[in-house]
Structures are given as C-alpha cells and as structure tokens.
Amino acid sequence: LERLETALSHLPDNIPLGNQRYNFEHFSPDPEKIELYGTSEAAVNHELEVTFAPKGRRGDSAPCPFEFEERGPGLIAVVKVLRATLHGYPTSAILQKWIKDL
C-alpha cells in the first residue's frame, strides 16, 4: 500500500489535478450497498468498479486496466480506503487485485 500511495502521489503532470472524478478523502461504504452486496468488502469493490472502470477494464495487454482522468488528494485517499477495508478482510483477493491494478 505504501508503494501504491507513492505511485499515486507522483503521477505525471499531464494528468489534470483535481478531485471531481476521484474523491475518496471522506469515503465510507454506503450502508445500503453493504446490505445489498452482503459485505463492506463487496460494497467497496463495487464503488471502485464504478469509479475507475465504468466502461469496463482495458484489455490484458494494457499496462493498466484503466486510465487515470485526474490526480490529487482525492485519488491518493483510495489507499486509506483500501487499508481500512483490508483491516476487516486481510486475505481479500478482490482488494489485493485492486492494489495491483491501481
């Protein structure tokens, strides 16, 4: 997670700075989504899918499954979300995949 945080903190300047697209600074899973999907792990996974891959992921040959549309503190805060969710689901393959993909 430290490597991910460092990488997200040093995205290239050609990616616009902003918090409109990615704003995880005050994120917590929606209780209705937790109830709908059964766990906070699944609710966070859903939110990550909607946020980072609304049109689906890119092909396996792409260096990253999706392209970042902006950089900044709202994006970097996704690391805190992953860390908090991993605390409750330390062996989560879904969350580990998100860490790898991001």
Salt bridges, closest charged atoms under 4 A:
GLU2 OE2 - ARG83 NH2 3.77
ASP13 OD1 - ARG71 NH2 3.68
GLU67 OE1 - ARG58 NH2 2.94
GLU69 OE1 - ARG21 NE 3.20
ASP101 OD2 - ARG57 NH1 2.22
ASP101 OD2 - LYS97 NZ 3.08
